[in-house]
Amino acid sequence: MADSKTITNTITLNTVQTQAVLSAINGALEDYYNEIRHTDAEANSEAYCSMMDTFEQLAGVKALIEAQAAQH
């Protein structure tokens, strides 16, 4: 089994930067949501799964940024 390494990168954003990043993520989430709604999960299962994975990753990043912003 290959070794698994976790890489952690930290960035510091001011309030304006945080809002800009969250706005961009919200736009991407909306785009993915609309594409997912129009994708036949049965016929395009690989594409559907890929879009769902990306959607979930973006939602996770958004939640992390919002949690971090709430602490400040």
C-alpha positions in Angstrom: 0.0 0.0 0.0 1.4 3.4 -0.9 2.1 5.9 1.8 -0.6 8.6 2.1 0.6 12.1 2.8 -1.4 15.0 3.9 -0.4 18.4 2.6 -1.8 21.4 4.4 -1.6 24.9 2.9 -2.8 27.9 4.8 -3.9 31.2 3.3 -5.0 34.4 5.0 -7.9 36.3 3.5 -9.3 39.7 4.6 -13.1 40.2 4.6 -13.3 41.5 1.1 -11.2 38.6 -0.3 -13.2 36.1 1.7 -16.4 37.5 0.2 -15.0 37.4 -3.3 -13.9 33.8 -3.0 -17.2 32.8 -1.5 -19.0 34.6 -4.3 -17.0 32.7 -6.9 -17.6 29.4 -5.2 -21.4 30.1 -5.0 -21.4 30.8 -8.8 -19.5 27.6 -9.5 -21.9 25.6 -7.2 -24.9 27.1 -9.0 -23.3 26.1 -12.4 -22.6 22.6 -11.3 -26.0 22.2 -9.8 -27.7 23.3 -13.0 -25.5 20.9 -15.0 -26.1 18.0 -12.6 -29.9 18.6 -12.9 -29.6 18.2 -16.7 -27.4 15.2 -16.7 -28.9 11.8 -16.9 -27.3 9.8 -14.1 -27.9 6.5 -15.8 -26.7 7.4 -19.3 -23.7 9.5 -18.1 -22.8 7.9 -14.9 -19.1 8.8 -15.1 -19.8 12.4 -15.9 -22.5 12.6 -13.3 -20.3 11.2 -10.6 -17.5 13.5 -11.5 -19.8 16.5 -11.3 -21.2 15.4 -8.0 -17.7 14.9 -6.6 -16.6 18.4 -7.7 -19.9 19.9 -6.3 -19.3 18.2 -2.9 -15.6 19.3 -2.9 -16.6 22.9 -3.6 -19.3 22.8 -0.9 -16.7 21.5 1.5 -14.3 24.3 0.7 -17.1 26.8 1.1 -18.0 25.4 4.5 -14.4 25.6 5.6 -14.0 29.2 4.5 -17.3 30.2 6.2 -16.3 28.4 9.4 -12.9 30.2 9.4 -14.5 33.5 8.7 -17.0 33.1 11.5 -14.1 32.6 14.0 -12.7 36.1 13.2 
